[in-house]
Amino acid sequence: MPNERTILSTCEWRIPLSDLDYGAEEEEAALRVVRSKWLSAGPEVEAFEREFAALIGVRHAIAVANGTAALHLSYLAVGVGPGDEVIQPAINFVAAANMTVAVGATPVFAEILGLGEPTIAPAEVERSITPRTKAVVVMHYGGYPCRMVEIERICRERGVSLIEDACHGVGARYLDEDKGRLDGKMLGSLGDIGCFSFFSNKNLATGEGGMVVTDQDDVAHRVRLLRSHGMTTLTWDRHQGHASSYGVAANGYNYRLDDLHAALGRVQLRKLAKNNERRRGLVEEYWRHLALFPRWVLPFVGKSAAGSGHLMAVVAPGIEKRAQAAHALKEARIQTSLHYPCVADFEAFHRFGSGRLKHSRTFADRAITLPLFPTLRAEQVEEVCRLIREACA
């Protein structure tokens, strides 16, 4: 049987898909929490929420256990429930669709704009709205903004809640060419409510964790209440002597973030602007090399200033070329991935049907996600592109 070292060696990528910019600052933050002996939601969570709200430019930021919890609470906070419909892109992580089903609503999968802009198409949003539509979820793919001016107008005119899945877009601003009222605002602050994830591959990474942001006081109150079993006070409040008991005002969940993850998040928050800038530079380096590949599509090419640089996705000319590129990189111990399969085609969602998703399915068949992280080196980017060129010549 293989020993432990043999098993580990099979997982050692020479160039991983993502990597962390972690060091002494994160070690000290974790040690600070351990020394305090307060591990659950407490002062670090409160500080993280204040600092995150200041970054996004919103009145409220509520820390939660993960990005999926953020989506779940957001749906509940705007009143999504049984019989409702939630319009969302067919190219996204499955969490948004899963949480739609969890609250008893129906996911309505909408088409993306195209292979070069894999975000939800405003015309498809408008076409999909029915009297049962309660919310529209947009996802800023790879950290690049959706067509928010058009989508925000549609939702406002039709009285539909707008939820941003900004898990890819932390630290990015919306750049409106017409310099309208959304110009310069941070992703996550453009709709009624914004959701973030701090999973270990995100631009701001704590392993697990998430955040809900909003300017609406009633929405924020509902999220805070549901985050912790519907309880009217938290353990930290009672520890400080601000309360001696608690009530339960709603049937809630245990979606709290703990102080250890929050302390890591505060350090990562301070590094975010620098690391996002580094990511954008690496994306431009990829684009420079890959622009020489005939018939390959580079999503959002030339728009690095408008994004967070979360993902480096490229669309191959066909399924076979994608497989050749992925195989060649794997042989060189370079990790790749796919963001994402078409959600409507998962077995769990067949019962909801799917409409015109030609672009979404083509993107899912041909897209490949390449390594991208702040400590990636330019010569590694060049190597990745060279191997793809040689494999697909």
VEXTI-790450 format. One record per residue (C-alpha): residue in one letter; x negated, y negated, z. Coordinates in steps of 0.02 Angstrom, whole numbers, plus 50000, padded with zeros to 5 digits. Layout:
REM VEXTI-790450
aXYZ;...
***
This chain:
REM VEXTI-790450
m500005000050000;p499394982249969;n498704973350120;e499264956150177;r497864947350084;t498344955749920;i500154950549941;l499654932449976;s498474931749828;t499894935549707;c500724919349763;e499194908149751;w499474896249607;r497924887249546;i499044872449505;p500704873449599;l502314865449542;s502274853449690;d501154849949838;l501224839149994;d500274823350035;y500104828150218;g498684824150335;a498194817150504;e499664804950511;e500944819050501;e499954829250628;e499984814750750;a501834811850723;a502244830050759;l501124829850912;r501984814050974;v503654823050973;v502954838651056;r502184828151194;s503824818951221;k504694835651252;w506244828951163;l506484839751008;s508304837550956;a509104821850883;g508424807150981;p507334791650966;e506384797450812;v508004800850718;e508674783750766;a507074775250708;f507044785250545;e508844780050509;r508454761550537;e506894762150428;f507754771750289;a509244759950288;a508044745250271;l507174753550124;i508794757450030;g509574740750076;v511164747750156;r512084744950319;h512104763150371;a510934778050355;i511434794250443;a510124807950457;v510744825650428;a510074843450420;n509824844050231;g510424837150065;t511834849950053;a512504844050221;a512404826250155;l513504830850006;h514734840650113;l514954826250236;s515094813750094;y516534823250015;l517434824250181;a517104805950221;v517954799950060;g519394812050083;v519034825649955;g520064841149995;p521174855049928;g521974851049762;d520734837449717;e519494837349574;v517684831549580;i516854827049415;q514994831149414;p513584835049291;a513364852949232;i511474850349248;n511144849049434;f510674859749582;v512124870849634;a512384862149802;a513554848749736;a514694861749657;n514604873349807;m515134859449925;t516564854749809;v517234872449827;a516874872350014;v518094857950043;g519414866449936;a519224855449782;t518894859949600;p517244855649516;v517464848149343;f515834849949247;a515424835649131;e514184834748988;i512494826048995;l512044812148873;g510764822848780;l509104831748788;g508154815448808;e509314808948945;p509994823549047;t511144813149158;i513034813149159;a513824804549009;p514984789949054;a516154794248911;e516314811948979;v516714805049152;e518104794249081;r518784808448974;s518804820449124;i519764809449246;t521514815649290;p522774811049425;r521914824249534;t520174816549521;k519594810949692;a517734807949663;v516364807249534;v514634813749579;v513154807349479;m511414814749491;h509884804249449;y508954818149359;g507084818249395;g507274801749486;y507884792049332;p509494782049351;c511134787049272;r512094774349167;m512744766749327;v513484750449259;e514694760149149;i515064773849276;e515314761749420;r516544751749313;i517524767449267;c517664773049448;r518144755749510;e519504753549378;r520214771049406;g520134770349597;v518954785249610;s517564786949739;l515784786649670;i514514797849758;e512674797149711;d511644812949721;a510014803249741;c508994818049802;h507754815349659;g507774796449667;v507154790749836;g506214774449819;a506774770549640;r507724755049587;y509064752849455;l508434741649315;d509914734249226;e509384726749059;d510864714849066;k510344709049240;g512044712649313;r512524714549494;l511724731849509;d510034726049444;g508614729249566;k509654739149689;m508954755449757;l509624772049696;g510834778449827;s511544761149860;l512494759149696;g514044769449734;d515184771449884;i513994783849964;g512264790749928;c511474807549971;f509634811749991;s508644827650022;f506954829150107;f506604847050054;s504774851550039;n504674847849851;k505444830549863;n504544813749851;l504884811250036;a504634828650108;t504964834950284;g505324853350245;e507174851650283;g508214836250312;g509314823850222;m510164806950234;v511864799450196;v511874780750157;t513334768750136;d513864750650160;q515614755750213;d515864755850402;d517324768050400;v516374780550292;a514844779450405;h515914782150560;r516704797650483;v515014805050433;r514264802050606;l515764810150689;l515784825550578;r513894827550585;s513964833450766;h515534843850798;g516654828450797;m515924823750967;t516074805751022;t514354805351105;l512714814551075;t511554823251196;w510304809051176;d511644796451229;r512004806351386;h510144808851421;q509914789951419;g511374787651538;h512474779051408;a513824792251434;s514204805951557;s515404816351452;y516084817551275;g517694819751178;v518004828651014;a518914817650890;a518784828750735;n518364846450683;g516544844150637;y514914853250605;n513154854950672;y512254845050538;r511074834950648;l509264831550604;d507974834450742;d506604822650803;l505174833150735;h505784831950555;a506234813650579;a504474809550641;l503744817650485;g504984807950380;r504444791350454;v502644794650403;q503174800350230;l504224784650213;r502674773950236;k501794783650097;l503274783649978;a502914768149872;k501094772949843;n501504790949802;n502934786349685;e501764774849592;r500514788949577;r501874800649512;r502384787949380;g500594786649320;l500454805549304;v502094806349207;e501404793549085;e499834804349069;y500924819349024;w501894809048899;r500284803348816;h499724821348785;l501434828748746;a501904815148623;l500784824048498;f501864839848505;p503074840148356;r504914843148398;w504634843348587;v505814831348679;l505174820748823;p506624815548935;f506614797048985;v504984793948890;g504424775948909;k505534772949060;s504344777449202;a504584760549286;a506424764549311;g506134781149402;s505364789349554;g504364801849451;h505104816649543;l505094829349401;m504064831649244;a505274840449127;v504974843348942;v506134851548816;a505374864448698;p505914865848515;g506744882548554;i506984896348682;e505504906348615;k504314891548625;r504864888348804;a504514906448850;q502804905748766;a502314890048861;a502924896949029;h502014913449002;a500374905048954;l500414893849107;k500844908349222;e499364918249152;a498274903249199;r499064903249374;i499974887049341;q501724886549412;t503234880649312;s505104880549343;l506794876149268;h507834861449329;y509194867249305;p510254881449238;c511974875749181;v513024876749340;a514624880749246;d513834896849182;f513484904149354;e514654918649393;a515324909849549;f516044895649441;h516754905249293;r518504903749365;f518454884849345;g518104885549160;s516954874049063;g517204862048922;r516054854648792;l514344857748869;k513284860148713;h511914848048771;s511904855248948;r511704873148888;t510364868548761;f509414859048894;a509524873749015;d508874885548881;r507414874948824;a506834863948970;i505284867949070;t504724858949228;l502854855949240;p501784852749395;l501954835249468;f501404829049639;p500394814249705;t498754823749725;l498824831349550;r497304825949448;a497314818949271;e496174832849210;q497434845649274;v498804836949174;e497694837949021;e497384856549052;v499254860349067;c499594851448902;r498144859948815;l498754877248867;i500504873348803;r499804867248638;e498744882848616;a500174894548662;c501434886348547;a500334881748399;
***
